[in-house]
Amino acid sequence: MSKSNTLSFTVPNDLKLKLDSITKIGHYDSMSEFLRDAIRTLLSQNKDLRISIAYNLFKENKIGLGKAAEILGDSLKDTKELFENR
């Protein structure tokens, strides 16, 4: 697994109340575990968002084509064609 980073963000009070309940109800051991799972779920269900992220990271030379294909769940050939048409 890659190195971890700490993020800080602001949420509305109603969302904070819900987030505070996460560990109390026992579905997750920590808020961080819940948020990681929520983000992974969102990304897995939103291909357009994954395409935008992968393309941006590739364009900025932060990842190679292979990693972009992995993010998209596509072949190298399909990823290359997709990026050439953007």
Secondary structure, DSSP 8 states (H G I E B T S, - for coil): ------------HHHHHHHHHHHHHTS-S-HHHHHHHHHHHHHHH-HHHHHHHHHHHHHTTSS-HHHHHHHHT--HHHHHHHHHT-
